[in-house]
Amino acid sequence: MTAPVLVTGAAGKTGLAVTRALAARGVEVRALIRREGQLEELERAGATEILVADLADPGALETSFQGAAAVYYVCPNLRPNETQLGRLAIETAEAAGVNRFVYHSVLHPQAEKMPHHWQKLRVEEALLESDLSWTILQPTAYMQNLLAGWSEIVDRGVYRIPYPASSRISLVALEDVAAVAARVLSEPGHERAIYELVGSAPLSQDEVAERLGEALGRAIRAVEVPAVETRLALEERGLGRYEVNALMAMFDYYRQHGLAGSPGVLTWLLERAPATLAEFVQGQTRDEPS
């Protein structure tokens, strides 16, 4: 048996997608999760080994990293101690003699006004100072994020957003990010590279609504949700203070600056055009029960 690739946060949407993409390449995947209740979906995704451990537990992390050929590190979303967790993972990988460390960061981590972006930049800095053979992936916002309000989009023709309809944001399909992750984890030539993963030119939310409408065959309108209502909804979901404040800061940043990138690097890495928003919608309608 060849040495496995360890995927952290493997039960999340990113971890599952990366596990599937690696398994499709015939790569052995060691999936790291926090709860045993997540086993079945990972087995279906193709994980050959599943470990339960907390990323904040140095001993459990050391055991998980031992014998891994490479690590795909995804920190749980919106953790106030994300920088510390990232540094611990880097130190553990160095001590375990891991050959490759691929870090799942974010587009424009330099934006200090978004706390969770800024923390990822600090983790990137720790990687630069490490002895690891590393690659950093910086994906923009996922098209899959639209699924949180999918029923309202499809049933009522309303696309609700916590920033103005004029905000311009580049999107990317999760499957394209996973395909790149699998490639850089399983072939040489990507050492010390930082790749921005962007699938679309920056789109206003009115443009997103228009393209959704074209793909779904109905009128869709973008509706801005007031900040007070947005904060209340986040609090009612049980999110902590740091999570709520980080998300509200991100929405305010989008309001002022958007999140714009170029699809050029992703096109080169995929050796094809990235998935379009229309293709994403077609995939959702194919999956819906008839």
C-alpha positions, -999 to +999 in steps of 0.1 A: +000+000+000+014+034-009+016+062+016-017+080+019-026+117+015-041+131+047-071+154+042-081+174+072-117+187+076-126+158+054-163+157+063-168+193+051-179+201+016-143+210+006-128+179+022-153+156+007-148+171-028-110+167-024-114+132-012-135+123-042-110+139-066-081+121-051-099+087-050-107+092-087-070+095-094-064+062-075-048+080-045-051+065-010-069+090+012-066+092+050-095+113+061-093+133+093-127+142+110-139+153+143-170+130+148-175+094+141-210+101+127-194+113+095-179+080+085-205+067+059-203+097+035-165+096+035-165+059+027-187+066-002-164+094-013-135+069-015-116+074+018-095+043+025-087+053+061-107+075+085-093+089+117-112+109+144-091+137+159-093+174+170-069+197+151-062+214+184-049+182+200-011+179+193-009+143+202-039+132+180-025+154+152+009+138+154-006+103+152-027+114+122+002+128+103+026+099+108+032+080+075+013+105+053+029+113+019+012+146+018-013+167+038-042+188+024-049+212+053-083+228+056-090+246+089-126+245+101-143+276+090-143+308+111-123+296+140-110+324+162-078+304+168-073+296+131-037+310+130-027+289+160-043+257+145-025+263+112+009+268+129+004+236+149-004+216+117+027+230+100+049+221+130+034+187+132+039+180+095+076+190+098+081+168+128+064+139+110+085+142+079+056+149+056+068+155+021+041+178+008+018+203+025-010+219+005-028+247+023-064+256+015-064+294+020-086+320+004-086+346-024-071+379-011-059+368+023-042+402+024-075+419+032-070+427+069-106+440+072-118+404+069-105+387+100-108+351+087-089+361+055-062+378+076-057+347+098-051+326+067-024+351+056-007+345+090-008+307+083+007+313+048+035+333+065+042+304+087+044+281+057+069+304+040+091+302+071+088+264+073+110+237+059+080+220+042+075+215+004+043+236+003+016+248-022-010+274-013-045+274-030-065+306-028-101+299-039-127+326-043-163+322-031-179+289-041-208+287-065-221+261-040-227+289-015-258+297-035-274+264-023-280+279+012-309+299-004-316+275-033-353+268-025-361+305-024-343+311-057-360+283-074-395+285-059-399+323-054-373+338-078-356+357-050-318+357-045-312+372-011-277+386-003-263+405+026-246+432+005-258+454-025-267+439-058-240+460-073-212+441-054-189+423-078-177+389-068-158+362-087-171+327-082-156+292-085-171+257-087-160+235-058-153+206-081-128+227-100-110+235-067-110+198-058-096+189-092-067+213-087-061+201-052-059+165-064-035+175-091-010+194-069-011+166-043-004+138-068+022+153-092+054+172-090+060+208-102+038+228-078+063+232-049+064+268-035+035+279-057+006+301-047-024+296-070-055+319-071-085+297-080-111+318-097-137+305-120-155+336-133-148+372-140-163+394-112-201+394-114-225+419-099-253+402-079-278+414-105-257+396-131-257+365-109-295+367-107-298+371-144-276+341-152-295+320-126-327+331-143-315+321-177-304+287-165-336+281-146-360+295-171-376+321-148-371+356-136-347+359-106-341+392-087-313+400-063-326+414-030-302+429-004-310+418+032-304+447+058-274+443+080-295+441+112-316+413+098-285+395+086-268+397+120-299+384+138-302+355+114-265+345+121-270+347+158-302+326+156-281+299+138-261+297+170-229+312+157-205+326+182-194+363+185-162+359+165-181+340+137-208+366+135-184+395+135-161+379+109-190+373+086-204+408+090-170+422+083-167+401+052-201+413+040-191+449+046-159+444+027-179+429-002-202+459+000-172+483-004-148+463-026-163+431-038-140+401-043-126+401-078-101+378-094-090+363-128-098+328-141-064+326-159-045+305-133-074+281-128-078+277-166-041+268-169-042+243-140-074+226-153-063+227-189-098+237-198-122+265-191-136+266-155-172+256-149-196+284-156-225+294-134-249+280-160-231+246-158-234+247-120-271+253-122-275+225-147-258+202-123-282+211-095-313+206-117-300+172-128-297+162-092-332+173-082-358+145-079-383+144-108 
